[in-house]
Amino acid sequence: MLAFGDRFIALVFAIGVLVSGVLAVLTTGAQAGPYEDALSRFSADSFDQTIATVIDLVMDKATSQAAEQVQAEDERTAVPMAINSATQAATETARETAREREGRSA
């Protein structure tokens, strides 16, 4: 009787795994991958339209990457420039203070 109980538990477990797998497949909709998307775009137009579309896509991507690089360069140079400006202001203030002290002591 113990063997029957073990087999019954294994059967229930197998059915549960099967049902959960079927539910997982049914709940995720069929989605086309990037290859299928690209293929549908390329086959829908004439060759010239396809080339124009590819050029537009590449230029959009290049433009966004260039903008990101310019922004990153600005962020890298902004901190040293701020430090340099603060250092120059502090140096000028120190010089003015030293001149004032020299003028008072003379």
Helices and strands as residue ranges (DSSP letters): H 2-27, H 34-44, H 47-105
